[in-house]
Amino acid sequence: MNTKIQRLSGTIAAQSSAQGTSGVAVIRVSGSGVKTIIKKAIKKELEHMKAELTPFHDQNGNVIDQVITLFFQSPSSYTGEDVLEISCHGSVAIADEILSSLYQQGARPANAGEFTRRAFLNDKLDLTQAEAVADLIESNSIEVARAAKNSLEGAFSKKIFSILDSLVELRSTIEASLDFPDEDLEETDHNKRLAKLFNETRNSYQALLEETRVACKIREGLVVAITGKPNVGKSTLLNQLAGHDRAIVSEEPGTTRDTIEVNTTIDGYSVSFIDTAGVRKTDNKVEKEGIRRAIEATENADLIIEVKDATQESMVDVKEANENHLVVYNKADLLNNKKRASATSKGVFLVSALQGIGVNKIVDNLSNRFKNTKDIVSTITARRRHLTSLKESFESFDIASKKEKNNEAGDIVAEELLQAQNSLSEITGEYSSEELLDSIFNKFCIGK
């Protein structure tokens, strides 16, 4: 259903800047009661988008602080409503006093993400752009920030709407032909035109599916589990990859009793390394639990780096090595030159984690996983729900295409295309549930 019919009511207020002491605190107010609050608290009219240095008064007329106000007249504001932004001194006490006064003068505390939710409900943003706001705020690498900026500017939405337009054109072309005999359709090259439309739409789907997969990876980063037997150098390798000593290193087997997670960036991309307990038979209850967690981390990881002791195991073609499973032979510094030259299989690396030899090749492998043939600047930010809906939409489209080729009834083909439209509309929020909106906006910070 289209939940944009449901509007949020009341005037809301919240601190948009980070909590705590700072040079300046920013408080945002939005809703139909903003002008009334301005008369009570500012005691003068404010012009649209003109900053004013002015006293802020509490409900009793006392001045709380000298503030800078910025008023946005509806609908030319972030939320589409009247909006007032107040920049005060960054004292926690002053910010709290201003908020308390706003609540007593007619506003209520904003819910998580309510400002952006109102922007969505008032058609200032579609759902992908609203989610991009959160991605931009939460971005922990410059690549995610750039991708989120592109999506906020509508790069992702435009591609979705382009496919939606194609689906509408396909449906209208099919439905318009239902009342015409085959002879008339042949004379107007209807079938050729329809085949061309299906082919062009398929190409658009496939290009966007690939871009969305890459976008999900850029936003969420890569989870890499470092596994192997005890004392093969997993923790030493983790420290090299992370660039600092995060894990305790010891010659005693079984030092790592729990999973250790280290978040870092490689060429601007987010990577989470998980150092796991060495898997072996043991009667130690704590070590057993560490091994259980190691197995669980391995099952949930995007990539496994299995570490082996090059002095103990032969470096032959490793069947386990593949796109999602790298094998690293460690302790290369203890080998002679002949043995060092024997690790040549794809997905197999010979390193000395202690000395840092060969580790850069592993880093290059991880970096290349984020890159594709497209210019990275044009990348969008996307979430798993986007990819799921896009796949579902393509599946319905593909069914429609096959039914059309098999000359099945036009109304059946059109129905599949309608389902494809609905799945795509879930991405932009034109066709969504209240539960979906709650799950998205409840994860926002209060002041956004």
Phi, psi and omega in degrees: 000161179269104184281359178290349176295326181278121181254149176273142185246167176089164176260130186245154178215145178194159175280125181269332177281168182296146178291152178111172182290134180204176178294318182221141172245141181245126180243135184244139177231137181216139176141180185290342182267008183298315182295325177295318178296322179299317180298322183282317189266325183261329176064029171197160180286143179246138178276154180298125175057036175237118181291139180228132171271118190206155174289147173250124184257144174279185185293343179261004178090001179280142179281124178273318184194157168277122187234165170252123181253149176221115184257136176241118181283134175299140004264011186273063180215174181299317183271346186089355177253176169299131181229137175238127175248130184242120176255113181243175174297146191278029173286136179299321182294317180294314179300317180295322181293321178294316178298316179300319178294319178299320180293325180283343181260014171122349178271167173231159178298135179287146173280167178303126176070013188289328177297314180290326177297320177293323176299321178293313182294332179265016175063028174276332178220149167270180189291325179293324178290322177298317178293328178295330176300312179296319180297322180293318179294320186270357186300132179247012173212156183294329180292319177295320179298317179295318180295319179296321178299318179297316180292322178297327178280358174100011182298317180289314182301318182300322180289323176295313182294330177296316178292321177300319177299320179295320179294320178297318179295320177297313181298314182294324179294317180292314183293328179291339183268355186298329185263007182253142176289161183302325182297317180294324181292324179293323181293330183263009182055036182301313184295321179294318180296320180294318179297322178295318179296316179298318182294316180295320180293320178299316179298321178295317177301309186296321178295318182287325176300316180294317180295324180291321176300313179297319182296320177298318181294319180294318181290314187272341181079184183245130177260118185242119177264128177260115186238173178145175179289164178299146172066029176262354177104025181297313182293323177296318178295319177302314180298323178292315181292325181280340179085006176201165181280100179258324182256146177288131181249130180211153176284347181282124179299146175082021180297316180279113182257350181220167175285139177242122182253132178234123178262131179213181175235144175235116184052037177088002182251145183280131177225132176248116177265135178240113176274125185250159176294144177296133183274118178201168175284132182205152176260355181286122184296321181293317180293324177300318179295321177299320179294320178299317179292327178297316180295319179296317179296323179296319181293330184265355185282153174283330184215140177248129170250107180267121183261132177237157177272111183295340179277347184248337184236144182285137179270087177244179178303123183260119183293331183291334184293125177202193184302324184250013182212102177264147178243125182244120173269114184263169179074038179297335180293345180263002182260158172279169185299325181296316181289328180297328184278358188271352181268094184234355183290148178294133181085003180243132183232142175249119186223165165239100181296329180296318182261353180081010182285128176083351182294329181299332178291325176293317179299317178299320179298318180292317180299319183293340180290338180271341188264145173223189187288343181281155174294123187296336181296333183273002182293150177255169170257140183213161181240167181300326180294326177296314182296320179297312180295323179294319178296316179298319179296316180295322178300317178295318177299317182296320177298316179299318180298317180292321178295322178295318179296328179274008178060034176285167186305138183299325181292331177290319178297316181297325179294321177294321178294325177295320178296322177298319177298314182299319180295320178293322182293339175295330181292315183275348178094002178289335180225097185206171181254161177296325180296321179296315180297319179298316183295330180281307188282335179292345179270355178285162172285161187299317186277008180235000000 
